[in-house]
Amino acid sequence: MPELPEVETVVRTLEHQLGNVTIKDCHVLWDNIIAYPTPQTFCAQIKGKTIQHYERYGKYLLFDLGSMMWIAHMRMEGKFYIQKSDEPYDKHVHVLFDLQDGRQLRYHDTRKFGKMYLYEKRKDIHQYPCFQNIGLDAFDERLTPTYLYHALHKRKIVLKAALLDQSVIAGIGNIYADEICFALGMHPETKIYHLRKKDFERLLQETRRILQGAIRYGGTTIRSYTSSLGVDGRFQLKLKVHAKKGEKCPVCQGEIKKITVATRGTCYCPTCQRKR
């Protein structure tokens, strides 16, 4: 699933490639992709709108259309293609946006898990129904060590589950949760209530450092985008432990192990990451 850095790369790539383009028409080929309003109303309301600004919140893409906000969540396999309208497309393309400049923005989703929303513009992002259970973005200035301490220190969950909880920090997924646990030197099954206030300072520092680094690595894809690949934000990551089962730990040279934590496959170093 695209996580915060990948979604940031998608947003910036689309911004660079499309700019302030006007949507001439819209065609929905799989109704369930449109979560709100109805597919018919979605197409009618987005038609004629110009994308004025591109944003990201957690794992969501936001397209500011002036009086309205178009929000997209790519979920597991979603990606965007920018192609000529007469180019063929396969059965996994579910939404087509005809653009004023003659190109077509296509939403491709093999598993059909992605969702799109179209709302009238609101002042606060949490006034949009799709964000009612979403916490603060990882780079939101309101997300502080004190905020995290009060939100988590009494909960009976483990560290990795806390990092994956989108109602607390929006944007972290399985890849970066593993990397953050490793950077903290903490076993992913460490009970979150064992963390002290200063631990939450490090947690936030390492979270932002790792996410910013991943965004930098992904930035090179923005200008090298080709329509045949689609925009999904994935890039070659410099990972320390995630998906490295059986390989050597870059710190101690011990063997990286894989277990299941919070129902997710989890890689960690038993030597460098100890439980509390």
Sine and cosine of phi, psi and omega as CSV:
sin_phi,cos_phi,sin_psi,cos_psi,sin_omega,cos_omega
0.00,0.00,0.73,-0.68,0.08,-1.00
-0.85,0.52,0.76,-0.65,0.03,-1.00
-0.97,-0.26,-0.10,-1.00,-0.11,-0.99
-0.75,0.66,-0.78,0.63,-0.03,-1.00
-0.88,0.47,-0.64,0.77,0.01,-1.00
-0.91,0.41,-0.66,0.75,0.00,-1.00
-0.92,0.40,-0.62,0.79,0.06,-1.00
-0.87,0.49,-0.66,0.75,0.03,-1.00
-0.91,0.41,-0.65,0.76,0.05,-1.00
-0.87,0.49,-0.74,0.67,-0.02,-1.00
-0.86,0.51,-0.74,0.68,-0.05,-1.00
-0.94,0.34,-0.53,0.85,0.05,-1.00
-0.92,0.40,-0.72,0.70,0.02,-1.00
-0.89,0.45,-0.64,0.77,0.02,-1.00
-0.88,0.48,-0.69,0.72,-0.02,-1.00
-0.92,0.38,-0.65,0.76,-0.08,-1.00
-0.99,0.15,-0.54,0.84,-0.11,-0.99
-0.97,-0.22,-0.62,0.79,-0.06,-1.00
0.88,0.47,-0.52,-0.86,-0.04,-1.00
-1.00,0.04,0.92,0.39,-0.06,-1.00
-1.00,0.05,0.49,-0.87,0.04,-1.00
-0.98,-0.17,0.70,-0.71,0.03,-1.00
-1.00,0.05,0.93,-0.37,-0.07,-1.00
-0.98,0.18,-0.60,0.80,-0.01,-1.00
-0.35,-0.94,0.23,-0.97,-0.05,-1.00
-0.62,-0.79,0.64,-0.77,0.01,-1.00
-0.73,-0.69,0.86,-0.51,0.02,-1.00
-0.98,-0.19,0.86,-0.51,-0.05,-1.00
-0.98,-0.19,-0.24,0.97,0.07,-1.00
-0.65,-0.76,0.97,-0.25,-0.17,-0.99
-0.84,0.54,-0.55,0.83,-0.10,-0.99
-0.92,0.38,-0.25,0.97,0.07,-1.00
-0.92,0.40,-0.54,0.84,-0.02,-1.00
-1.00,0.05,0.97,-0.26,-0.04,-1.00
-0.99,0.14,-0.52,0.86,0.02,-1.00
-0.30,-0.96,0.69,-0.72,-0.12,0.99
-0.98,0.19,-0.65,-0.76,0.09,-1.00
-0.95,0.30,0.41,-0.91,0.03,-1.00
-0.82,0.58,-0.63,0.78,0.00,-1.00
-0.90,0.43,-0.70,0.71,0.01,-1.00
-0.93,0.36,-0.63,0.78,0.04,-1.00
-0.82,0.58,-0.77,0.64,-0.03,-1.00
-0.91,0.41,-0.66,0.75,-0.03,-1.00
-0.90,0.43,-0.64,0.77,-0.07,-1.00
-0.98,0.17,-0.49,0.87,-0.03,-1.00
-0.99,0.12,-0.34,0.94,-0.01,-1.00
-0.89,0.45,0.78,-0.63,0.01,-1.00
1.00,0.05,-0.07,1.00,-0.01,-1.00
-0.99,0.11,0.55,-0.84,0.04,-1.00
-0.95,-0.30,0.73,-0.69,0.05,-1.00
-0.96,0.27,0.92,-0.39,-0.07,-1.00
-1.00,-0.08,-0.43,0.90,-0.05,-1.00
-0.35,-0.94,0.52,-0.86,0.00,-1.00
-0.89,-0.45,0.74,-0.68,-0.02,-1.00
-0.67,-0.75,0.18,-0.98,0.12,-0.99
-0.69,-0.72,0.61,-0.79,0.13,-0.99
-0.65,-0.76,0.90,-0.43,-0.09,-1.00
0.86,0.51,-0.84,-0.54,0.01,-1.00
-0.98,-0.19,0.25,0.97,-0.06,-1.00
-0.97,-0.24,0.57,-0.82,0.14,-0.99
-0.99,-0.16,0.68,-0.74,0.03,-1.00
-0.83,-0.55,0.80,-0.60,0.04,-1.00
-0.92,-0.40,0.93,-0.36,-0.02,-1.00
-0.98,0.20,0.90,-0.44,-0.04,-1.00
-0.96,-0.27,0.33,0.94,-0.01,-1.00
1.00,-0.01,-1.00,0.00,0.00,-1.00
-1.00,0.09,-0.19,0.98,-0.05,-1.00
-0.71,-0.71,0.31,-0.95,0.04,-1.00
-0.82,-0.57,0.85,-0.52,0.06,-1.00
-0.99,-0.16,0.83,-0.55,-0.06,-1.00
-0.87,-0.49,0.70,-0.72,0.00,-1.00
-0.75,-0.66,0.66,-0.76,0.08,-1.00
-0.82,-0.57,0.90,-0.44,-0.14,-0.99
-0.98,0.19,-0.22,0.97,0.00,-1.00
0.78,0.62,-0.78,-0.63,-0.17,-0.99
-0.98,0.22,-0.75,0.66,-0.19,-0.98
-0.80,-0.61,0.17,0.98,-0.08,-1.00
-0.93,0.38,0.55,-0.83,0.11,-0.99
-0.41,-0.91,0.35,-0.94,0.02,-1.00
-0.94,-0.34,0.63,-0.78,0.12,-0.99
-0.88,-0.47,0.62,-0.78,0.13,-0.99
-0.91,-0.42,0.93,-0.37,-0.11,-0.99
-0.63,-0.77,0.16,-0.99,0.10,-0.99
-0.95,0.31,0.55,-0.84,-0.08,-1.00
-0.90,0.43,-0.38,0.92,-0.02,-1.00
-1.00,-0.05,0.01,1.00,0.06,-1.00
-0.97,0.26,0.61,-0.79,0.01,-1.00
-0.94,0.35,0.39,-0.92,0.06,-1.00
-0.66,-0.75,0.39,-0.92,-0.08,-1.00
-1.00,-0.06,-0.05,-1.00,-0.10,-0.99
-0.94,0.34,-0.19,0.98,-0.03,-1.00
-1.00,-0.04,0.03,1.00,0.11,-0.99
-1.00,0.07,0.85,-0.53,-0.15,-0.99
-0.90,-0.43,-0.32,0.95,0.06,-1.00
-0.66,-0.75,0.73,-0.68,0.01,-1.00
-0.88,-0.48,0.73,-0.68,0.07,-1.00
-0.88,-0.48,0.92,-0.39,0.07,-1.00
-0.98,0.20,0.81,-0.58,-0.05,-1.00
-0.98,-0.19,0.46,-0.89,-0.06,-1.00
-0.87,0.49,-0.47,0.88,-0.05,-1.00
-1.00,0.08,0.11,0.99,0.06,-1.00
0.99,-0.12,-0.24,0.97,0.05,-1.00
-0.99,0.11,0.10,-0.99,0.01,-1.00
-0.72,-0.69,0.75,-0.66,0.10,-0.99
-1.00,-0.09,0.83,-0.56,-0.09,-1.00
-0.86,-0.51,0.72,-0.70,0.07,-1.00
-0.98,-0.19,0.86,-0.51,-0.08,-1.00
-0.92,-0.40,0.76,-0.65,-0.06,-1.00
-0.47,-0.88,0.98,-0.20,-0.07,-1.00
-0.86,0.51,-0.64,0.77,-0.09,-1.00
-0.99,-0.12,-0.09,1.00,0.07,-1.00
0.88,0.48,0.50,0.87,0.00,-1.00
-1.00,-0.02,-0.29,0.96,-0.06,-1.00
-0.89,0.45,0.37,-0.93,0.00,-1.00
-0.68,-0.74,0.54,-0.84,0.09,-1.00
-0.78,-0.63,0.55,-0.83,-0.02,-1.00
-0.72,-0.70,0.51,-0.86,0.08,-1.00
-0.68,-0.73,0.91,-0.42,-0.05,-1.00
-0.84,-0.55,0.38,-0.92,0.22,-0.98
-0.91,0.42,0.59,-0.81,-0.07,-1.00
-0.86,0.51,0.69,-0.72,0.04,-1.00
-0.80,-0.60,0.37,-0.93,-0.10,-0.99
-0.95,0.31,-0.67,0.74,-0.05,-1.00
-0.93,-0.37,0.66,-0.75,-0.09,-1.00
-0.88,0.47,-0.52,0.86,-0.02,-1.00
-0.98,0.20,0.02,1.00,0.13,-0.99
-0.99,0.14,-0.24,0.97,0.09,-1.00
-0.98,0.22,0.79,-0.62,-0.06,-1.00
-0.80,0.60,-0.56,0.83,-0.03,-1.00
-0.94,0.35,-0.21,0.98,0.01,-1.00
-0.95,-0.30,0.17,0.99,-0.07,-1.00
-0.88,0.48,-0.53,0.85,-0.02,-1.00
-0.95,-0.33,0.31,0.95,0.00,-1.00
-0.97,-0.24,0.74,-0.67,-0.02,-1.00
-0.99,0.16,-0.36,-0.93,-0.03,-1.00
-0.98,0.21,0.62,-0.79,0.08,-1.00
-0.87,0.49,0.53,-0.85,-0.06,-1.00
-0.84,0.54,-0.41,0.91,-0.01,-1.00
-0.96,-0.26,0.13,0.99,0.04,-1.00
-0.91,0.41,0.76,-0.65,-0.04,-1.00
-0.91,0.42,-0.30,0.95,0.04,-1.00
-0.98,0.21,-0.25,0.97,0.04,-1.00
-0.99,0.14,0.97,-0.24,-0.07,-1.00
-0.84,-0.54,0.24,-0.97,0.08,-1.00
-0.84,0.54,-0.61,0.79,0.02,-1.00
-0.91,0.42,-0.66,0.75,0.04,-1.00
-0.86,0.51,-0.73,0.69,-0.02,-1.00
-0.90,0.43,-0.66,0.75,0.00,-1.00
-0.86,0.51,-0.76,0.66,-0.02,-1.00
-0.93,0.36,-0.51,0.86,-0.02,-1.00
-0.97,0.23,-0.44,0.90,-0.19,-0.98
-0.85,-0.53,-0.45,0.89,-0.26,-0.96
-0.91,0.41,-0.28,0.96,0.03,-1.00
-0.98,-0.19,-0.03,1.00,-0.07,-1.00
-1.00,0.10,0.61,-0.80,-0.03,-1.00
-0.99,-0.10,0.88,0.48,0.04,-1.00
-0.77,-0.64,0.22,-0.98,-0.01,-1.00
-1.00,-0.05,0.24,-0.97,-0.09,-1.00
-0.82,0.58,-0.75,0.66,-0.06,-1.00
-0.90,0.43,-0.64,0.77,0.03,-1.00
-0.88,0.48,-0.60,0.80,0.03,-1.00
-0.91,0.42,-0.65,0.76,0.01,-1.00
-0.92,0.40,-0.53,0.85,-0.02,-1.00
-0.99,0.12,-0.21,0.98,-0.06,-1.00
-0.95,0.30,0.97,-0.26,-0.06,-1.00
-0.94,0.34,-0.24,0.97,0.05,-1.00
-0.98,0.18,-0.18,0.98,0.04,-1.00
-0.97,-0.26,-0.89,0.46,0.07,-1.00
-0.85,-0.53,0.83,-0.55,-0.02,-1.00
-1.00,-0.05,0.83,-0.56,0.12,-0.99
0.78,-0.63,-0.36,0.93,-0.05,-1.00
-1.00,0.04,0.72,-0.69,0.08,-1.00
-0.85,-0.53,-0.28,-0.96,-0.13,-0.99
-0.88,0.48,-0.65,0.76,-0.04,-1.00
-0.87,0.49,-0.82,0.57,-0.13,-0.99
-0.98,0.20,-0.38,0.93,0.11,-0.99
-0.90,0.45,-0.69,0.72,0.06,-1.00
-0.87,0.48,-0.69,0.72,-0.04,-1.00
-0.92,0.38,-0.60,0.80,0.01,-1.00
-0.93,0.37,-0.69,0.72,0.04,-1.00
-0.86,0.52,-0.67,0.75,0.00,-1.00
-0.91,0.42,-0.69,0.72,-0.01,-1.00
-0.89,0.46,-0.53,0.85,0.02,-1.00
-0.98,0.18,-0.24,0.97,-0.06,-1.00
0.94,0.34,0.48,0.88,-0.04,-1.00
-0.88,-0.48,0.66,-0.75,0.08,-1.00
-0.89,0.45,0.68,-0.73,-0.02,-1.00
-0.87,0.48,-0.31,0.95,0.04,-1.00
-1.00,-0.08,0.20,0.98,0.10,-0.99
-0.87,0.50,0.75,-0.66,0.03,-1.00
-0.92,0.40,0.76,-0.65,-0.09,-1.00
-0.90,0.43,-0.47,0.88,-0.01,-1.00
-0.97,0.25,-0.09,1.00,0.10,-1.00
-1.00,0.09,-0.18,0.98,0.00,-1.00
-0.98,0.22,0.67,-0.75,0.05,-1.00
-1.00,-0.04,0.14,-0.99,-0.03,-1.00
-0.84,0.54,-0.65,0.76,-0.02,-1.00
-0.93,0.36,-0.42,0.91,0.06,-1.00
-0.92,0.39,-0.58,0.81,0.02,-1.00
-0.94,0.35,-0.47,0.88,0.10,-0.99
-0.90,0.43,-0.73,0.68,0.03,-1.00
-0.91,0.42,-0.63,0.77,0.00,-1.00
-0.85,0.52,-0.72,0.69,-0.02,-1.00
-0.93,0.36,-0.65,0.76,0.02,-1.00
-0.87,0.49,-0.74,0.67,-0.03,-1.00
-0.93,0.36,-0.61,0.79,0.04,-1.00
-0.85,0.53,-0.77,0.64,-0.04,-1.00
-0.93,0.36,-0.60,0.80,0.03,-1.00
-0.88,0.47,-0.73,0.69,-0.04,-1.00
-0.93,0.38,-0.69,0.72,0.00,-1.00
-0.91,0.41,-0.65,0.76,0.03,-1.00
-0.90,0.43,-0.63,0.77,0.03,-1.00
-0.89,0.46,-0.67,0.74,0.01,-1.00
-0.91,0.41,-0.60,0.80,0.05,-1.00
-0.90,0.44,-0.65,0.76,0.03,-1.00
-0.88,0.47,-0.69,0.72,0.00,-1.00
-0.90,0.44,-0.57,0.82,-0.01,-1.00
-0.98,0.20,-0.31,0.95,-0.06,-1.00
-0.87,0.49,-0.45,0.89,-0.01,-1.00
-0.93,0.37,-0.31,0.95,-0.01,-1.00
-0.98,0.18,-0.27,0.96,-0.10,-1.00
-0.89,0.46,-0.75,0.66,-0.04,-1.00
-1.00,0.04,-0.25,0.97,0.00,-1.00
-0.99,-0.11,0.16,0.99,-0.03,-1.00
-0.85,0.53,0.71,-0.71,0.13,-0.99
-0.79,-0.61,0.66,-0.75,-0.12,-0.99
-0.89,0.46,-0.39,0.92,-0.02,-1.00
-0.94,0.33,-0.36,0.93,-0.02,-1.00
-1.00,-0.05,-0.42,0.91,-0.08,-1.00
0.98,0.18,0.31,-0.95,0.02,-1.00
-0.97,-0.24,0.96,-0.28,0.06,-1.00
-0.81,-0.59,-0.13,0.99,0.08,-1.00
0.99,0.15,-0.04,1.00,-0.03,-1.00
-0.98,0.20,0.60,-0.80,-0.01,-1.00
-0.47,-0.88,0.15,-0.99,-0.02,-1.00
-0.94,0.34,0.92,-0.40,-0.08,-1.00
-1.00,-0.08,0.54,-0.84,0.09,-1.00
-1.00,-0.10,0.98,0.20,-0.08,-1.00
-1.00,-0.02,0.51,-0.86,0.00,-1.00
-1.00,-0.09,-0.68,0.73,-0.07,-1.00
-0.76,-0.65,-0.51,0.86,-0.09,-1.00
-0.87,0.50,0.75,-0.66,0.00,-1.00
0.88,0.47,0.43,0.90,-0.02,-1.00
-0.93,-0.37,0.41,0.91,-0.01,-1.00
-0.77,0.64,0.77,-0.64,0.04,-1.00
1.00,0.08,-0.19,0.98,0.02,-1.00
-1.00,0.05,0.14,-0.99,-0.02,-1.00
-0.99,0.12,0.66,-0.75,0.10,-1.00
-0.90,0.44,0.73,-0.68,-0.02,-1.00
-0.92,0.38,-0.20,0.98,-0.01,-1.00
-0.99,-0.16,-0.82,0.57,-0.12,-0.99
-0.96,-0.29,-0.12,0.99,-0.03,-1.00
0.94,0.33,0.11,0.99,0.09,-1.00
-0.96,0.29,0.15,-0.99,-0.06,-1.00
-0.99,0.12,0.75,-0.66,0.05,-1.00
-0.98,0.21,0.75,-0.66,-0.03,-1.00
-0.96,-0.27,0.33,-0.94,0.07,-1.00
-0.81,-0.58,0.77,-0.64,0.05,-1.00
-0.71,-0.70,0.01,-1.00,0.08,-1.00
-0.95,-0.33,0.82,-0.57,0.03,-1.00
-0.75,-0.67,0.77,-0.63,-0.02,-1.00
0.80,0.60,0.66,0.75,0.01,-1.00
0.92,0.39,0.15,0.99,-0.05,-1.00
-0.91,-0.42,0.62,-0.79,0.11,-0.99
-0.87,0.49,0.75,-0.66,-0.16,-0.99
-0.71,-0.70,0.82,-0.57,0.03,-1.00
-0.96,-0.27,0.65,-0.76,-0.03,-1.00
-0.36,-0.93,0.23,-0.97,0.06,-1.00
-0.97,-0.24,0.90,-0.43,-0.02,-1.00
-0.89,0.47,-0.43,0.90,-0.02,-1.00
-0.99,0.15,-0.73,0.69,-0.07,-1.00
-0.99,0.15,-0.37,0.93,-0.08,-1.00
-0.88,-0.47,0.97,-0.26,-0.04,-1.00
-0.96,-0.28,0.51,-0.86,0.06,-1.00
-0.97,0.25,0.46,-0.89,0.13,-0.99
-0.95,-0.31,0.00,0.00,0.00,0.00
